[in-house]
C-alpha cells in the first residue's frame, strides 16, 4: 500500500507519481498509512491511531481534500487562460475513454509508459492541455471515490502542472482553505471517537518523531 507522509510543517498533496508538498500546517501530523489499514495522527501534540470506522472517515476526508484542491484550482484559473497543462495516469483503455469523453476541450501532449521495457505494465503517464471550462466540467463530475488509492480513476489522478494562470496569492488561499478543512475534519474524527468509544476506532498512540 502507498505510504503517505504529511510532515508537521507541510500538508502533502498527492500528484501523479510523487507527493507534492504544498503549504504550511502546524496543527496535525498524519504520518503513516499501513497495509493493515490504519493511520497515525498527531493532534496538537497528542497522538492517535485511527482504525476501522475512524480510518475510513480519514480516507474520505483525505479524498475530499484532493477533490477540493482540483475544484478550487479550476475556478482560480484566469478567465483569459487558453489551455492549462495537466498530467494524469491510467491504463491504455482508461486513457482512451477519458480523452474521448472530453475531446472538445482536451488535447494530449505526450504519453509515456511508467515502466518502459515492461510491456506487461499497462499504465501510462499523460501530459495534456485542457481548457478552463473542460477542466471545471471534469472536476464537477468527480467524487471522492475517484481518489481511492486502491481504485483511483483517470480523473482522480489528475494533477495541475505549474501554470502562470493561477497567482501565488490564489495558491496560498487554496492551501489555507484546504488546511483548515483537514484540521476541522481531524478534530471531528477524534471528537467522535472520544464520544462513541473504542468501537469508533480512535486509539491513543505514542507520538514518534
Secondary structure per residue as TSV (DSSP state, phi and psi in degrees):
chain	resnum	aa	ss	phi	psi
A	1	X	-	360.0	148.5
A	2	X	-	-66.2	137.0
A	3	X	-	-91.9	124.7
A	4	X	-	-113.7	121.1
A	5	X	-	-114.7	125.4
A	6	X	-	-119.7	112.7
A	7	X	-	-76.5	167.0
A	8	X	T	-66.1	-23.3
A	9	X	T	-109.3	1.4
A	10	X	E	-138.5	150.5
A	11	X	E	-104.7	128.5
A	12	X	E	-93.4	126.6
A	13	X	E	-112.4	117.4
A	14	X	E	-68.0	139.3
A	15	X	-	-112.0	-146.2
A	16	X	S	-81.6	-54.7
A	17	X	S	-114.2	-25.7
A	18	X	S	-122.9	172.3
A	19	X	E	-98.1	132.4
A	20	X	E	-101.8	125.1
A	21	X	E	-82.0	127.4
A	22	X	E	-147.1	81.6
A	23	X	E	122.4	155.6
A	24	X	E	-97.2	138.0
A	25	X	-	-151.3	135.7
A	26	X	-	-125.6	10.3
A	27	X	S	-85.7	-42.3
A	28	X	E	-145.0	164.8
A	29	X	E	-136.4	113.1
A	30	X	E	-107.0	110.0
A	31	X	E	-114.8	-6.3
A	32	X	E	-156.3	134.9
A	33	X	E	-101.2	135.3
A	34	X	-	-112.8	157.5
A	35	X	T	-57.8	-27.1
A	36	X	T	-74.1	3.2
A	37	X	S	65.3	65.8
A	38	X	-	-149.9	165.0
A	39	X	E	-138.5	144.1
A	40	X	E	-103.1	135.7
A	41	X	E	-128.8	152.7
A	42	X	E	-117.2	112.5
A	43	X	E	-112.4	102.8
A	44	X	T	54.2	39.5
A	45	X	T	87.7	-3.7
A	46	X	E	-109.4	127.9
A	47	X	E	-102.2	147.8
A	48	X	E	-138.1	153.8
A	49	X	E	-109.9	126.9
A	50	X	E	-104.2	122.6
A	51	X	-	-131.4	172.4
A	52	X	H	55.1	-128.1
A	53	X	H	-63.8	-38.5
A	54	X	H	-64.5	-38.3
A	55	X	H	-66.1	-41.0
A	56	X	H	-63.4	-39.5
A	57	X	H	-62.2	-39.8
A	58	X	H	-65.4	-42.5
A	59	X	H	-61.8	-41.9
A	60	X	H	-63.9	-40.0
A	61	X	H	-62.6	-44.7
A	62	X	H	-65.8	-39.3
A	63	X	H	-66.3	-40.2
A	64	X	H	-64.2	-35.8
A	65	X	H	-59.5	-47.6
A	66	X	H	-62.5	-40.6
A	67	X	H	-65.9	-43.9
A	68	X	H	-61.5	-38.8
A	69	X	H	-60.3	-46.7
A	70	X	H	-62.9	-44.4
A	71	X	H	-66.0	-43.8
A	72	X	H	-62.3	-40.5
A	73	X	H	-68.7	-35.0
A	74	X	H	-63.4	-33.1
A	75	X	H	-87.4	-18.5
A	76	X	H	-82.1	-15.3
A	77	X	S	-62.5	137.4
A	78	X	-	-59.9	138.9
A	79	X	T	-58.6	-28.7
A	80	X	T	-81.8	-4.3
A	81	X	-	-62.7	140.6
A	82	X	-	-85.9	-96.0
A	83	X	E	-105.0	139.3
A	84	X	E	-107.7	133.6
A	85	X	E	-76.4	129.7
A	86	X	E	-133.9	168.8
A	87	X	E	-141.4	143.5
A	88	X	E	-153.0	168.9
A	89	X	E	-132.9	163.0
A	90	X	E	167.0	177.1
A	91	X	-	-74.6	168.6
A	92	X	H	-57.6	-43.1
A	93	X	H	-67.7	-42.6
A	94	X	H	-63.1	-41.5
A	95	X	H	-63.6	-43.6
A	96	X	H	-62.0	-44.7
A	97	X	H	-64.0	-40.9
A	98	X	H	-67.4	-48.1
A	99	X	H	-67.6	-33.2
A	100	X	H	-68.0	-36.7
A	101	X	H	-65.4	-36.1
A	102	X	T	-114.7	30.0
A	103	X	T	-66.0	-19.2
A	104	X	T	-68.7	-28.0
A	105	X	T	-131.7	18.9
A	106	X	E	-133.9	129.5
A	107	X	E	-130.5	135.5
A	108	X	E	-80.6	133.4
A	109	X	E	-97.3	-44.6
A	110	X	E	-157.5	154.2
A	111	X	E	-132.5	131.0
A	112	X	E	-139.2	136.8
A	113	X	E	-71.7	145.2
A	114	X	T	-66.7	-35.9
A	115	X	T	-123.7	78.4
A	116	X	T	-55.4	134.7
A	117	X	T	97.2	-19.3
A	118	X	-	-104.9	90.4
A	119	X	T	-69.3	-15.2
A	120	X	T	-80.0	-12.3
A	121	X	-	-92.0	106.0
A	122	X	-	-98.5	67.1
A	123	X	-	-134.0	130.3
A	124	X	E	-123.1	145.0
A	125	X	E	-102.4	124.8
A	126	X	E	-117.0	126.7
A	127	X	E	-98.8	131.7
A	128	X	E	-143.2	174.3
A	129	X	E	-129.8	138.0
A	130	X	E	-136.7	146.6
A	131	X	E	-78.0	159.4
A	132	X	H	-59.4	-46.9
A	133	X	H	-59.9	-39.2
A	134	X	H	-69.8	-39.5
A	135	X	H	-61.2	-42.1
A	136	X	H	-65.8	-37.4
A	137	X	H	-64.3	-44.0
A	138	X	H	-59.5	-49.6
A	139	X	H	-68.0	-31.4
A	140	X	H	-69.0	-22.9
A	141	X	T	-94.6	-3.9
A	142	X	-	-84.6	152.5
A	143	X	-	-128.9	174.3
A	144	X	G	-64.9	-22.8
A	145	X	G	-64.0	-26.8
A	146	X	G	-69.3	-14.6
A	147	X	G	-106.8	5.9
A	148	X	-	-61.4	127.6
A	149	X	T	-59.8	-29.2
A	150	X	T	-89.8	-13.5
A	151	X	S	-145.1	38.1
A	152	X	-	-62.2	133.3
A	153	X	-	-87.5	174.6
A	154	X	T	-59.6	-46.0
A	155	X	G	-60.3	-38.4
A	156	X	G	-72.7	-12.3
A	157	X	G	-95.2	-2.5
A	158	X	-	-63.0	135.6
A	159	X	E	-128.0	137.2
A	160	X	E	-85.6	122.7
A	161	X	-	-77.1	161.0
A	162	X	-	-52.4	133.2
A	163	X	-	-149.2	140.6
A	164	X	T	-75.3	-2.3
A	165	X	T	-81.4	-1.3
A	166	X	S	-126.5	122.5
A	167	X	-	-73.2	159.6
A	168	X	H	-64.4	-32.1
A	169	X	H	-64.9	-41.7
A	170	X	H	-65.5	-40.6
A	171	X	H	-58.3	-44.8
A	172	X	H	-65.4	-37.5
A	173	X	H	-65.0	-40.8
A	174	X	H	-63.6	-45.7
A	175	X	H	-59.3	-44.8
A	176	X	H	-62.3	-43.5
A	177	X	H	-64.9	-42.6
A	178	X	H	-69.8	-39.2
A	179	X	H	-58.1	-45.1
A	180	X	H	-64.3	-39.4
A	181	X	H	-59.6	-45.1
A	182	X	H	-67.5	-41.2
A	183	X	H	-59.9	-48.0
A	184	X	H	-63.5	-39.1
A	185	X	H	-66.0	-42.7
A	186	X	H	-63.1	-43.3
A	187	X	H	-55.5	-46.6
A	188	X	H	-66.5	-40.8
A	189	X	H	-59.7	-45.4
A	190	X	H	-67.2	-42.4
A	191	X	H	-62.3	-41.8
A	192	X	H	-61.0	-41.2
A	193	X	H	-63.8	-40.0
A	194	X	H	-69.0	-31.9
A	195	X	H	-79.8	-42.8
A	196	X	H	-82.3	-35.4
A	197	X	-	107.9	-167.6
A	198	X	G	-59.1	-28.7
A	199	X	G	-61.8	-22.7
A	200	X	G	-76.2	-25.9
A	201	X	-	97.9	22.2
A	202	X	E	-105.2	114.4
A	203	X	E	-121.8	142.8
A	204	X	E	-60.2	146.3
A	205	X	E	-145.3	145.9
A	206	X	-	-73.1	125.2
A	207	X	-	-68.5	140.0
A	208	X	-	-128.0	146.5
A	209	X	-	-80.5	360.0
